[in-house]
């Protein structure tokens, strides 16, 4: 099934100067849209509204946000996160960030079906799926979101990328050049990106895992020098990894949440134990890149409750309306990385 390919399904039981040739089969309609906004290689479109403009004399940096979604999550699932993020930073005294245009990479859940075409291939069986072709559709969506941002903000806006779950290591691959793109939007994004924040992302594919659930994709990202935190930071991209250690995994229990956690932690790590904790899907031990800023969250600072992998239950079976919102989990009982009381632990690093 599709779910065996990736390591993180929320709540469901070398960057080099010489860039690779552009994949000719890609849809470049978003590039055409972006180019219409350009005069003498500069975007001329104004911000989306006057309310988005930084006040005259403000010392805050204008930062636009691209969010790379978790598997089967859709853009509407993150609307509240953007609103809460803006509110928090406006009220914060320890941040120099003014949030501008926010976009989610426009991925309807139906796009994930494209992964299935790799199932019968030798590369899949050998766990050697190539990143640039297997995830071309995801990279394409990232560029569409970035094109919208540059059209609204202009070419000089700073870019922050937030990656939720799988979106974190896909963003890492994009920034490290594994998309194989050389479009104008891609080159501008590489120049303007200032930060990468990953939320509940499995950054490691350990040898002790029972199975390589990404079938070689994550290993390629791990082994590519340009995708390391050191390489990204040398290019001026601040890297922050956020992981929760709120939830244990246990197979000898009647607690459904602990059973779900165990069913995810065990194949990813190859073991369970008192020291194995996580966000219910991704174990903490895999959530951090070597050399990156590490933020380990034990609980929500407002409610004292566990911080879980996601705030929604994705609906991969809803293929009739691929952009319909996922099933929301009750906010009073389920805190996640984007909850009030959790955002403040990482937002200032955008």
Secondary structure, DSSP 8 states (H G I E B T S, - for coil): -GGGT-S--TT-----SS-----TTS--HHHHHHHTTEETTEE----S-GGGS--TT---EEEEEEEE--TT--GGGGHHHHHHHHHHHHH-SS--EEEEEEEE----GGGGGGGGGGTTSHHHHTT---HHHHTHHHHHHHHHHHHHHHHHH-TT-EEEEEEETHHHHHHHHHHTTTT----HHHHHHHHHEEEEEEES------TTSSS-TTTTHHHHHHH-GGGSHHHHHHTT-EEEEEEE--EE--SSSS-HHHHHHHHHHHHHHS---TT-EESSSSBGGGS--TTSEEEEE-S-TTT---EES-SEE--TT--SSTTS--EE--TTT-EETTSTTTGGGTGGG-
